[in-house]
Amino acid sequence: MHRLLADADVVVNNFRAGVMERMGLGYEALHAAYPRLIYAAGTGYGTQGPYAHKGGQDILAQALSGVMARKCDPNDALTIYPTSLADYSAGMHLVQGILLALLQRGRTGNGQMVAVSLYDSMLAMQMQEAAMALMRGADFSWGALPHNGAFATQDGALVVVGAFKDNPLREISLAIGLDDLSADPRFCTFALSMQNRTTLHDVLRAHFLKGTTALWIAALEARDLLCAPVRNLQAALDDQQTEINGMKLRMAQDSGDELHVVGSPVHLSDDGFALRLPPPHVGAHGADVLAELGYSTAAIAGLRAEGVLA
């Protein structure tokens, strides 16, 4: 480790708090030995506090942060968000912190510690909702607004977002061929629409079942209403827009096998930026890295025999 750290810019770990310290590789020890080193720690709940030594995991962070309890309809059952939301967001926050620390080091010459947790990332992703709770003691959810919703159709489903309109309910009604629901005494104000949201959605749900997704999308878009079909992942991957955006890549492995992977969502105008290499096998570059550090072939073979290298 110390031979690697001598020239390293960043060291990253995602152990529980205290593990790196027990190995003699905590921040204080490494900062003293390598003052330019950026020390990045990804934890479940933080480096201090009552949860610091608990095992962190994406689903647990969803539960503890309040994300899992947030529902568009209070009658919906609790469920686990099926994508690793906390893992991905915390990883992105950790990258941002590392880049900031590298910029700072360029000015001062000194490294520092960057700490990100799954828990904090989930709280940060709820900044709008948290501000409403902290400042007004009120619950806020975009998904629970009465003019937003997901509705089944004859051949699938669509989602409608009644935003950026003075009277979204009127626009939705006219688009899909209903009498103006905003004139209905049950829905004539926003407060009443919120109060009677279940009834309102029952009316819309019954109507959307009378046509196809394509029919309703065309009708809603004709009145400049925000809407989209609800698709599965494969349909999204097969979309022409996905191809145009460069979000599907084909890469050849050393074995000759072809990998199909998702591209980077960050697009830079400089042609020098590209995902050029496929994901390596576990331990693929271990011997190369050690050779660069001056380890002999025999020493590398010994480390491999001991199980240090994959």
C-alpha positions in Angstrom: 0.0 0.0 0.0 2.7 2.5 0.9 4.6 1.9 -2.3 1.3 2.6 -4.2 0.6 5.7 -2.0 3.9 7.3 -2.6 2.8 8.6 -6.1 -1.0 8.3 -5.7 -3.3 11.3 -6.1 -6.4 9.7 -4.5 -7.1 6.8 -2.2 -10.7 5.6 -2.0 -12.3 3.3 0.5 -15.8 2.3 1.4 -15.3 0.4 4.6 -17.2 1.0 7.8 -15.8 3.8 9.9 -12.7 2.6 11.9 -11.6 -0.2 9.5 -8.9 1.8 7.7 -7.7 3.1 11.1 -7.3 -0.4 12.4 -5.1 -1.2 9.4 -3.0 1.9 10.1 -4.4 3.5 6.9 -6.7 6.1 8.5 -6.8 9.7 7.2 -4.6 11.2 10.0 -1.8 8.7 9.4 -1.9 8.9 5.6 -2.2 12.7 5.6 0.9 13.0 7.8 2.9 10.7 5.5 1.5 11.9 2.2 0.2 15.5 2.6 -0.8 15.8 -1.1 -3.0 12.7 -1.0 -6.7 13.1 -1.4 -8.3 10.6 1.0 -11.9 9.7 0.0 -14.2 7.8 2.2 -17.6 6.4 1.2 -19.6 5.2 4.2 -23.1 4.1 5.0 -24.0 6.9 7.5 -21.0 9.0 8.1 -17.6 8.8 9.8 -18.9 9.7 13.3 -22.2 9.4 15.2 -24.4 6.5 16.5 -24.7 4.8 13.1 -21.0 5.2 12.0 -20.1 1.6 12.7 -23.3 0.0 11.3 -23.2 -1.8 8.0 -24.4 0.6 5.2 -26.3 -0.5 2.2 -28.5 1.1 -0.5 -31.8 -0.2 0.7 -31.1 0.6 4.3 -30.3 4.2 3.3 -33.6 4.5 1.4 -35.4 3.4 4.5 -33.6 5.5 7.1 -33.5 8.7 5.0 -37.3 8.8 4.5 -37.1 8.0 0.8 -38.8 4.7 1.1 -41.7 6.1 3.1 -42.5 8.7 0.4 -45.5 7.6 -1.6 -47.7 9.3 -4.2 -50.7 7.6 -2.6 -50.8 7.0 1.2 -52.7 3.7 0.5 -49.8 2.3 -1.6 -47.8 -0.4 0.0 -44.2 0.3 1.1 -41.7 -0.9 -1.5 -38.0 -0.9 -2.2 -36.9 1.4 -5.0 -35.7 -1.1 -7.6 -32.7 0.9 -8.8 -29.6 1.4 -6.6 -30.5 5.1 -6.0 -28.3 5.6 -2.9 -25.3 3.8 -4.3 -25.3 5.8 -7.5 -26.0 9.2 -6.0 -23.4 8.7 -3.3 -20.8 7.6 -5.9 -21.5 10.8 -7.9 -21.2 13.0 -4.8 -17.9 11.3 -4.0 -16.6 12.0 -7.4 -17.6 15.6 -7.1 -15.9 15.9 -3.8 -12.7 14.3 -5.1 -12.6 16.7 -8.1 -13.1 19.7 -5.7 -10.3 18.5 -3.5 -8.0 18.1 -6.5 -8.8 21.7 -7.6 -8.1 22.9 -4.1 -4.8 21.0 -4.0 -3.8 22.7 -7.3 -4.1 26.0 -5.4 -2.6 25.0 -2.0 -0.5 21.9 -2.7 -2.3 20.1 0.2 -4.6 17.1 0.1 -7.6 16.6 2.4 -10.3 14.1 3.3 -13.5 13.8 1.3 -16.3 12.0 3.1 -19.7 11.0 1.6 -22.3 8.7 2.9 -25.3 6.9 1.4 -27.5 8.5 4.1 -26.4 12.1 3.4 -26.8 11.6 -0.3 -30.4 10.4 0.1 -31.2 13.4 2.4 -29.6 15.8 -0.2 -31.7 14.3 -3.0 -34.8 15.3 -1.0 -33.7 18.9 -0.6 -37.0 20.4 -1.9 -39.1 18.1 0.3 -36.8 18.7 3.3 -37.0 22.5 2.9 -40.8 22.3 3.0 -40.7 20.1 6.1 -38.1 22.3 7.9 -39.6 25.7 7.0 -43.3 25.0 6.9 -43.8 21.7 8.7 -45.5 20.4 5.6 -45.1 17.4 3.3 -44.4 17.9 -0.4 -44.3 15.5 -3.2 -44.2 16.1 -6.9 -45.7 12.7 -7.5 -48.7 13.4 -5.2 -49.8 16.6 -6.9 -53.3 16.1 -8.2 -52.5 17.0 -11.8 -49.6 14.5 -12.1 -50.1 10.8 -12.4 -49.5 7.5 -14.1 -52.4 5.9 -15.9 -53.0 2.5 -17.6 -54.2 2.6 -21.2 -55.5 -0.1 -23.5 -52.0 -1.2 -24.5 -49.7 0.1 -21.8 -49.4 3.1 -19.6 -48.5 6.8 -19.7 -47.5 9.5 -17.2 -48.9 13.1 -17.3 -47.3 16.1 -15.6 -49.7 19.0 -15.3 -46.9 21.6 -14.8 -46.4 25.1 -16.4 -50.1 25.6 -17.1 -52.4 28.1 -15.5 -55.2 25.6 -15.4 -53.6 22.1 -16.0 -56.8 20.2 -15.2 -58.7 22.1 -17.8 -56.0 21.5 -20.4 -55.9 17.8 -19.6 -59.7 17.5 -19.8 -59.9 19.2 -23.2 -57.0 17.2 -24.6 -58.5 13.8 -23.9 -62.1 14.7 -24.6 -63.6 15.1 -21.1 -65.8 17.9 -19.9 -63.7 20.5 -18.1 -63.0 18.9 -14.8 -61.7 22.1 -13.3 -65.3 23.4 -13.4 -66.4 20.4 -11.2 -67.1 21.5 -7.6 -64.9 18.7 -6.4 -61.9 19.9 -8.3 -62.4 23.6 -8.9 -59.5 24.7 -6.7 -56.1 23.2 -6.2 -56.9 22.6 -2.5 -60.0 20.7 -3.5 -58.1 18.7 -6.1 -55.6 17.7 -3.5 -58.4 16.8 -1.1 -60.2 14.7 -3.7 -57.1 13.4 -5.6 -58.2 9.8 -5.4 -61.6 10.6 -6.9 -60.0 12.8 -9.6 -57.6 10.0 -10.6 -60.4 7.5 -10.7 -62.1 9.6 -13.3 -59.0 10.0 -15.4 -58.0 6.4 -15.0 -61.3 5.2 -16.3 -61.1 7.5 -19.3 -57.5 6.6 -20.2 -58.4 2.9 -20.4 -60.6 3.8 -23.4 -57.7 4.5 -25.7 -54.2 3.5 -26.6 -51.0 5.1 -25.2 -50.1 6.6 -28.6 -53.6 8.1 -29.0 -53.4 9.9 -25.6 -49.8 11.0 -26.1 -50.6 12.6 -29.4 -53.7 14.3 -27.9 -51.9 15.6 -24.8 -48.8 16.8 -26.8 -51.1 18.7 -29.2 -52.0 20.9 -26.2 -48.4 21.1 -25.2 -48.9 19.0 -22.0 -46.0 17.2 -20.5 -46.4 13.4 -20.9 -44.6 10.2 -21.8 -45.3 6.5 -22.2 -44.3 4.3 -19.3 -41.7 1.9 -20.8 -39.5 -0.9 -19.6 -35.7 -0.6 -19.8 -35.4 -2.7 -23.0 -37.7 -0.3 -24.8 -35.7 2.6 -23.6 -32.4 0.9 -24.7 -34.0 0.3 -28.2 -35.0 3.9 -28.6 -33.4 5.9 -31.4 -32.7 8.7 -28.9 -30.6 6.4 -26.8 -28.5 5.5 -29.9 -28.1 9.1 -30.9 -27.0 10.1 -27.4 -24.2 7.5 -27.5 -25.6 5.7 -24.5 -25.0 2.2 -25.9 -21.5 1.1 -26.5 -19.9 -2.1 -27.8 -16.5 -3.0 -26.6 -14.2 -5.9 -27.3 -12.5 -7.7 -24.4 -9.1 -9.3 -24.6 -10.8 -12.7 -24.8 -12.5 -11.6 -28.0 -15.9 -11.4 -26.4 -18.0 -8.4 -27.2 -19.5 -6.4 -24.3 -22.6 -4.2 -24.6 -22.4 -1.4 -22.0 -24.1 1.9 -21.1 -22.2 5.0 -22.2 -21.4 8.0 -20.2 -24.2 10.5 -19.5 -21.5 13.3 -19.6 -20.9 14.6 -23.1 -17.9 16.8 -23.7 -17.1 18.6 -27.0 -13.5 17.5 -26.9 -13.1 14.4 -29.0 -10.4 13.3 -26.7 -12.9 12.2 -24.1 -14.3 8.7 -24.7 -14.9 5.4 -22.9 -12.2 3.5 -24.7 -11.5 0.5 -22.5 -13.9 -2.3 -21.5 -14.4 -3.1 -17.8 -11.4 -5.2 -16.7 -11.6 -8.6 -15.1 -10.9 -8.7 -11.4 -7.1 -8.3 -10.9 -6.5 -7.7 -14.6 -4.0 -4.8 -14.0 -2.5 -5.8 -10.7 0.7 -7.3 -12.1 1.1 -4.3 -14.4 0.7 -1.8 -11.6 3.2 -3.7 -9.4 5.7 -3.9 -12.3 5.6 -0.1 -12.6 6.4 0.1 -8.9 9.5 -2.0 -9.4 8.3 -5.4 -8.2 10.2 -8.2 -9.9 8.4 -11.0 -11.9 9.3 -13.4 -9.1 7.8 -11.1 -6.4 4.7 -10.6 -8.4 4.3 -14.4 -8.8 4.8 -14.8 -5.1 2.0 -12.3 -4.3 -0.2 -14.1 -6.7 0.5 -17.5 -5.1 -0.3 -16.0 -1.7 -3.7 -14.8 -3.0 -2.7 -11.1 -2.7 -3.3 -10.7 -6.5 -6.3 -12.2 -8.2 
